[in-house]
Amino acid sequence: MKQITILWADDEIDLLKPNILFLESKGYKVVTATNGQDAVDMVRSQSPDMVFLDEYMPGKSGLEALEEIKSSFPSLPVVMITKSEEENIMEEAIGAKISDYLIKPVHPKQILLAVKKNVDNRRLITKKITSSYQSEFGRLGLSINSAATFNDWADVYRRLVFWEMELESSDDPGMNEVIVHQKQEANSEFAKFIKTEYPLWFESGDNGRPVLSHTLFPSRIYPMLSQSRKVVIILIDNLRFDQWRAILPDVSEYFQVEKEELYCSILPTATQFARNAIFGGLMPWDIEKLYPRLWINEDDEGSKNPHEEELLSNMLRRLGGEPRFYYEKVLNKSNGKKLSEDIASVITNPLTVLVYNFVDMLSHARTEMDVIKELADDDAAYRSLTRSWFRHSYLLDLLRELSGENARVIITSDHGSVKVDNPIKVIGDRSTTTNLRYKQGKNLNYNPRQVFEVRSPSKVHLPRTNVSSAYIFATGRDFFAYPNNYNYYVNYYKNTFQHGGVSLEEMLVPFITLEPRK
C-alpha cells in the first residue's frame, strides 16, 4: 500500500518535531515547509496526500496559501492550524473548504485523528468492509446453496446488493472480484430454481407462487384504493433493485420508506410482456385471448405497449369498479417538467399512474453509444449514472412536490437488466424474435443444457405466433448470438445491459411504498 505523505507548513516547524516524529512512528511520511509560498510550491512538486497549514506565517499567510492550493487541488485535504480563535478567521477558512481546524497547541493524538479522518479513512473503511464481507461470505454461500423459495432468493439478492454497494467504497479490487463471482454463482443456482419452480407457479393452487407481474396490481395496489387516500404509482422502466438503493438517499429527503419489497417479473423480462401484464392484471396469453385487439405480437410493427391505459381500465372494472385514474407515459424532459409543475391538478383522481422510461433508454443508449459505455462500464458505474440522472431529473422535482400532498407513493418497475458477457449460439428461421435474452420461434436449434426452454408456452401463459412455437431464455450473463456474422455480433453486444431472460437482476423487481415526511 502506498505510503501517505503529509506536508506540514509552519514557520515554527522545529517546535513541532515531537508531533512529526509521532506521525512518522505511525508509518506516515512528513515533509515540511516554513512559509506559505514554499507550501504552495511543494504541493505542486510533491503531490502530498494531506496538508497541515499554519495560519500565521511570514510572507504569504496560511489563508492565502490555502486559496492557491484549493484553486489547483480542490479535493486535497487541508487542515488549518492557528493560535487564534477569532470567529471571522474560522469562517474565512471554512468558506475556503478546509477539511478540519485545530487550535494551537495541538496534541499528537489530535493530529493523528485529523489524518485518519481526512486521508486514512479510506484505508480503514476498506479494512472494515473487507473484514465484514469475508465473515459474511461463507454464510451467504450457504444461503445461496440452500435457497428453496422465492423469499429465500429475495433475501439472498438483498444481501448481495448490500455488499456489492458496500464494497464500492473499498479500495480492495480483490474483494470486488469476489462479490462478482459470488453473484454469478447465485445466478447459476437461481436459474436452476426457476427452471424447476416457474412452470409450477401457473398450475392450480398456490404452489409457493410469489407476487408476479400480473398479480402485482390486484394483490398490492388495488387494496390501497379503498383506504380513502390518493395513490400515485411511479413505474420506472427497467429499474433494478440496486439502482433503487442508489437513488434512495435522495428520495429519503422527502419520503420515508413504509415498505420495501421484491416481486417477481414474469418471463420474458421484457417491457412488452411484463408491463402489459402489470397493467392488464393478466398474463400475455390471457390478454391475447380476452382482448385480442390490445395484444401486439412481436413481429408486428410499432410500439408493443400502446394500450396500457385501456388495459388498466379493463382490469379495474374486473376488480370491482372503475375508480377515476390518471395515466401518463413520461417520455422526455418537457413532459417531466410540465408534470412536476402541474402535479397538484394531476392527482385529483384516486389513482395516478406515471411511467418513466429514462433508465430503459439509458440501457439501450449504453449499447449503441461509446460515450455511454465509458460512463457505465460496470454495475457500479451504471448505478452511479442512474443516481446522477435522478438527482437532476424532473422526477425528483415531482417527488418533492408530491411530498406536500396527502398521497401514498409507490415506486416500482416492470423488470431489471443484467450485464451480459457470454455468447450462446442459437439458430432460428426468419420468424425467430431478435431479443438477446430470449427467443420465440418454431425452428430453434440450441443446446438445451445452456438455456431455460419452454416447449409449451400455454403452460406458462405465453402467446405463440405458431402452433409449434417455443421459447428459450438465457440465464446468468449469457446472451444469444447467431452463427452468421458471429464475431461482429458478439463484439457489439458483449458487456452490454440486456433484459428478457433469467437472472436475479432482471426478475427480482423493487416495489417500494413511500409516505411523505411530515
Secondary structure by P-SEA (a helix, b strand, c coil): cbbbbbbbbccccccaaaaaaaaaaabbbbbbbccaaaaaaaaacccccccccccccccccaaaaaaaaaaccccbbbbbbcccccaaaaaaaaaacccccccccccaaaaaaaaaaccaaaaaaaaaaaaaaaaaaaaaaaaaaacccaaaaaaaaaaaaaaaaaacccccaaaaaaaaaaaaaaaaaaaaaaacccccccccccccccccccccccccccccccccbbbbbbbbccccaaaaaaacccccccccccccbbbbbccccccccaaaaaaacccaaaaaaacccccccccccccccccaaaaaaaaaaaacccccbbbbbbccaaaaaaaaaaccccccccbbbbbbcaaaaaaaaaaccaaaaaacccaaaaaaaaaaaaaacaaaaaaaaaccccbbbbbbbccbbbbbcbbbbbbbccccccccccccccccccccccccccccccccccccccccbbbbbbcccbbbbbccaaaaaaaacccccccccccccccbbbbbbbbccc
